[in-house]
């Protein structure tokens, strides 16, 4: 099998820039778009977002099972290229203002969001599964994970800085149509990149593997995979923590600090500094075990939250500095997760004799989306119970609730994440996989 060069690995990783044009927009702006641009009640907005997030997880799981069932016949590159256009179209639809008022409009918003999540899963899960097949070397896979995050970071900066300004420039407003116009630009760019990545991808000779297991065998294999269970338990808690913090940013800057534009700059700044942090975490991963990196990152994040909790942050600059520091450690957690996840496939194969790729990424995506939904429910319930009303001055009780939500919830879940990672049997050694890698069937 031909050895993959760094340019080939880089070209594959470039697909994450496109995916993050979509994903970062959904993570950073879509809930805020629902509540403050469409003026949906925060509880309704959170419910729509949560239902779509859970649906996304189920779609990812189904896509993962299909990948495993048809691992020898699927043409991953062609699949990504073909799915790029429907993905872009449904993304634009998700930002389309409702065509009808009241409940019909809300149903339309939900259906559009569900269509986008379905299209995203259909393209993204095969792409993620390919990251386990891109190289038999755990270092190459860690390199791809890190570079993907660099591309994702670049996309996040572009989304944070460009969504409202570009949309406002194109439409002359800052309302729903501005977000729709920005979504159209992102869709054109994202679909073009994915078509390029898909068309330039070349299959290698498939490795000999036994027939894929059935669903019961697959789930049993994952349930017996201690590395997979521990890693994903840690991930769920981490995602709840960072999602609550991340989705609070625009609200906090707009209502607590009275500076919405500074909030957009903060979102861009934290993602920009994340690019530098990713490189540092990649280097650290070669000298320390990945599990050690996770524990160090959670400890640093909890310390930062504790300092914020006892401080009186009242200026945009101080809040931006806090978020930048938090982002440095948060990207370490994301990098560690994606670097460790492919290794759980090999650990599970040695433990159970079954090789499952798509299901690993599909179930991981399902759990991630459920965690995002849990975080959104927590945020929506906290705000709604404290009397949140969009585009008005918030009560003192509401402002206090925002501050408590930003600190207490992430602290609790980061602590749970660290506990879960202590039970992970892999990732303790630096610079190589914890188990012997198997031959990938595609690259």
N, C-alpha and C positions, 0 to 999 in steps of 0.2 A: 504494500500500500504506500502510495507516494506521501512523503512528508509535507505537511502544510506549512507554507511560509507565513511570516508575520503579515505581509500585505493581504493574503487571503483571509487570515483571521480578522484583520482590521475591517476588510470589506464586509465580512459576515456581521461583525459587531456594529457596523454602521446602521444596520436595520433598527437598532434600538433608538437612534435619533428619531426616526419616523414614528415608532410606537410611542415614544415619550411626548411627541407633539400632541398626540391624542390623550395619553394617560395623564400627563401633567396638567393639561387643561381641565380634565374631569376632576382631578384631585384638588387643584388650586382654586378653580373658578366656578364649577358647575353648581355646587350647593349655594354659593353666594349669588350666582346668577338667578337661581330659583327664588331665593328669599328677597333679594334686594333689587333685581332687575325686573323679574316677573311679578314681584310682590305676593308670592305665595306665603301663607303662614309658615313660620319656621318648623312647626311640627309636621305639616304636610310636606314641605320641602325635604325634611329629613326622612320622612317615611318613603317618599318616591325614591330618593337616593339609596336608601337601605334596601328596598325591594329589588332595585336594579343591581345593586352590589351582590346580593345573595344569588340572584339569577345569573349574574356574571360568573360566580363561583361554580354553579351547577353546569353552566355552559362549558366552562374550562374543564370540568371533570369529564363530561361527555366527550369533549374533544380529545382529552388525554386517553380515554379508553379506545377511541377510534384509531388514534395514532398507534397504540400498541397492537390492535387487531390487524392493522394494515401496514405494519412497519416495513415489510419487504416490498410492498407494491406502491406505496405513496411516493410521489415525486414532490418532495418538500419545496424545492425551488419554484416549480410550476404552481403549486398550491398558494404560496405566498404572493407570487406575481398576479395570479388570477383573483385572489381575495382582496387585493389592495384597493381596487376601485369601489366595490361595495362597502368596504370599511370607511373610506372617505365620505361616501354619500350618506351613510347612516350617522356619521359624526356631525355633518352639517345639519342633518335632520334633528339631532338631539338639541341643537341650539336654535332651532326655528321657533319663533314666537307662537304661542298657541293659536290655532285657527278658530277656536270657539271659546266662549267664556265659561266660567264656573267649572262644574265637575267634568264636563266634556273636554274642556281644555286641559285639566289635570290628567285625565286619562290619556289624552293625546301626548302630553309631555312624557308620561310613563312609558307608553308604547314606543315612542321614539328612542327613549333611553334604553329600553330592552333590546331593540333592534341593533343599536350600536354595540351594546355589550356582547350580543351574540356574534356579530361580525368580528369584533375584536378577538374573542376567544377562538374563533375558527382560524384566524391567521396567526395569532400570537402563540398559542400552545405548540403548534408544529415548530415554530421558530425557537421556542424555549427547549423543546425536546432535542433539537439539533445541537444545542450547546453541550449536551452530554455526549454527542457523537462526533463532535468537531475534532477531537483529538484523544488518543489513549493516555496522554500525559496530563496529570492533575495540574501541573504548572501552566500548561497551555490553557486549560479550562479556567484557571484562576485569572490568567492574563485576559482572556475573552470577557470574563465577568467584570474585571476592572475597567477594560476599555468600553464595554457596553455602558457602564455607569458614567464614564466620561462623556460619551455621546448623549446619554440620557440627561446628564447635567447641562450640557449645551442646549438641548431642547427645552429644558425647564427654564433656563434663563431667558430664552427667546419667548417662551409662552408668558412668563411673568411680566417681562418688560413690554411685550408687543401686543398682548391681547386687547387691552382697553385703548391704548393710544392708536394702534393701527385700525381697530374697528371704528373708533371715533373719527379718525381722519377720513376713512372711506365713506362713512355715513353722515358725518356732521352731527352725531349725537353720542350719548354715552349710555343709552338704554339697550333694550333687547336686540335691536337691529345691529348695534355695534359688535356685540358678541357673535351674532350670526355671521357678519362679514369677516371677522377674525377667524372663525371656525372654517369658513370657506377657503381662506388663504392656507391655513394649516393642512386642510384636507388635500389640496392640490399638491403641496410640497411633500406631505407624508406619503401619499399614494405613489408619487413619482419615484421616491427613494425605494419603497418596497418593491416596486416593479423592477428597478435596477438590481437590487439585491437578489430577488428571486430569479431573474433571467441570467445572472452571472454565476449562480450557484451550480456546482457540478457534483453529482453523486460519485462516491467511490465504490469499489467493489464491496458488496454487503458481506459482513461476517456471517459465518454459519451459526445460527441460533435455533433453539427448539421452537416449536409453534408457540405463539403467545398464549398465556394462561387465560382462562375464562374469568368473568367478573368476580366470582366468589374466590377463586384462587388468587387473583390480583389483590383484592382487599385483605385477604388473609395474610398474604405476603407482606403488605404494607403494615398491617397490625403487628406482625412479628419483627418488624425492622425497627429495633430500638433507636438506631441513629436517626431514622426518619421521624419517629414519634417525638423524640426529645427536641430535635431541631425545629419542627413545626410548632410544638407547644411554645417554645421560646419565641418563635416568629409571631404567633398569634398575639401574645402579650405585648411584644414590641410594636407591632402594627397598630394595636389599639392606642398605645401611648403616643406614638409619633403622629397618628392621624388626628387625634384630639388636639394636639398641639398645632399641627399644620393647618387644620381647618379653622382654628381660632384666630389665625393671624390677621386676615382682612377685617374681621369683625372687631378685633382688639384695636387695630390702628384707627378704624373708622369711628368707633364709639368711645373707647377709653382715651385714646390719644388725639382724637379729632384730626387725623391726617391720613386719609385713604391713600393718597399718592405715595406717601412714605411706606405704606404697607406693600405696594407693588414693588417698590425698590428693595424692600426687605426680602421679598420672595426671590427676586433676582439675585440679590447679594448672597443669600444663604446657599443658593444653588451654584453660584460662581465659585465661592470659596470651597464648596464641596468638591469641585474638580481637583483642586490642590490636595484636599484631604484624601480623596480616593487614591491618588498616587502614593501618598504616605502610608495609607493602610495596605496597599498592594506590596510595598517594600516590607512593611512590618510582618505581613503574612509569610514572608520567606524566612523569617528569623524566629517567629513565635508561633505556637499552635493557634489554629483558628478559634478554638474554644477559648483560649486565653484572651484573644482579641475581643471576643464578644463580651466576656466578663469585664474587661478593662473599659470597653465602651459604655456598657450599662452603668458601671460605677461612676464614670465621668459625667454621664448624662444626669444621673440622680443627684450628683453633687451640684451641677449647674442649676437644676430645678430647685434644690433646697436653698441655694443662694438667692435665686429669684424670689422665692416665697417670702424670705425675710427682708427683702430689699423693697424700696419704694420706687419702682420704675415708672416715671411719669413723662419721659421725653422719647420721641421717636428714635433718636440716636442710641439711647441706652437700650431700648427694646431691640433695635437692629443688632446691636453688639451681642446681646443675650442670644438671639436667634442664630447668629453666625456661629457662636461657640457651640450651641446645641447641634447645629448642622454638621460640624466637624465630626462629632461622635456618632451622629445618626447615620451618616454615610458609611461609617465603619461597620455598623450593624447590618446594613443592607448588603455591603460587599461580602461580609462574612457569610451571610445566609446563602447568597447565590454561589459563592465559592464552595460551600460545603454541600449544597443540595445534590449536585451530580455525584458526589462521592457516596451519598447514601444509597444510590442505585447499586453500586458495587458491593457495599456492605450488605445490602439486602439479598443480593444474588448469592453471596457466600453463605449467608445465614439460612436461606430458604431454597436455594437452587433455582429460583425464578428470576428472570431478567425483565423488569418492567421499567420503561422510560416515560412514556406518555402519561401513565397513571401517576407517577411520582410528581410530575409537573402539574398535571391536572388537579390532583388532590391538594397540592400545595397552593395552587391558585384559588381553589375553592375555599380553603381555610383562610387565605389572605383576604379574600373578598368578604367572608363572614366577619373577620376581624374589623375590616373597614366599616361594615354595616353596624357592628356593635359600637364602634367609636362614634359613628354618626348618630345613632340612637341616643347615646349618652350625651352628646353635644346638644342635639335637638331637645331632649327632655330637660336638660339643665337650663337652656335658654328659655324654652317655652314656660317652664314652671316658675321662672323668675320674671316673666312679663315682657319678653322681647317683642318689640314692634319695629319693623324695618323702617329705615329712613326717618326716624324721629330720635330726639334726645332720650337716652335710656335712663331708667331710674337708678338710684344709688344701689339698690338691691341687685339689679341686673348687672351693673358694672362689677360689683363684688363677686357675683356668680361667675362672670367671665374669668376673673382672676383666679378664683378657686379651681375652676375647671381646667385652666391652663397648667396648674401646678399639681394638684392632688391626684388627679386621675393618671397622668403620665408617671408620677412617682410610684404609685401603687403597681401599675402594670409593668414597669421596667424592673421592679423588684421581683415580680413573678417570672419575668423573662430570664433573669439571672439564675433563679432557682432551677428552672427547667433545663437550662443549658448545662448545669452541673451533672445532669444524668446522661449527657451525650457521650457515647463511647468513642467517637471519632473526632478529629480536629485537634488532637492534643500534641501532634508533632509538627514542627515547622517544615515548610519547603517541599512536602510531598504528600501523596495521598496516604490515608490511614490503612488502606487495603490495596491489594494489587489490582491495577486497572485492567479492564477487559478491552478487547479490540472493538472500536466503534464500527458501525455499519455504514456511516455516511459522514461526509465532511464538506 
